[in-house]
Amino acid sequence: MAKDEALLAKESELDATHDAWREQLASYHAEIERKVAAHTHQFDMTVESKDHDLATLQRRMEQLVEEAKSSSAAAEQAERNRAHATAQWMEASARVAQLKAEQARKMARLQVRERELAAAEQEAAAGAKHRAFLAQRLATVVGRLQSQVEQCL
């Protein structure tokens, strides 16, 4: 009887652990999805803003070139302005490249988390398999006990 109670207690404990793992996995999965959506949205908005900035800088460069054609003094100023706009454009391009690299790192971390989630799911499946094994063992023990009780009666 004590073995049966111990097996039942162990099975209950395994059920609770399995349920806790399942809830934890669902929580991790939801958190990962939320973070991916937030990072993706933030990245998209930043890239869109930088693309707009690049287009604005390109238009400004073209305007400066046209102004430079009107006079030599204006041409010197336009050249300085063009150089500044080009530097800003290069900075913006570098920032876009940096953001893309940052997104790639985040995606790599996400893939690691997904692999961790898959491993945790495998552990949960192994726990369920072990619980089924214990349930089968419990049924076998209960059957033997019933047989022994019937023999005693």
Secondary structure as the mmCIF struct_conf table of DSSP 4:
data_model
#
loop_
_struct_conf.conf_type_id
_struct_conf.id
_struct_conf.beg_label_comp_id
_struct_conf.beg_label_asym_id
_struct_conf.beg_label_seq_id
_struct_conf.end_label_comp_id
_struct_conf.end_label_asym_id
_struct_conf.end_label_seq_id
HELX_RH_AL_P HELX_RH_AL_P1 ALA A 2 SER A 70
HELX_RH_AL_P HELX_RH_AL_P2 SER A 72 CYS A 152
#
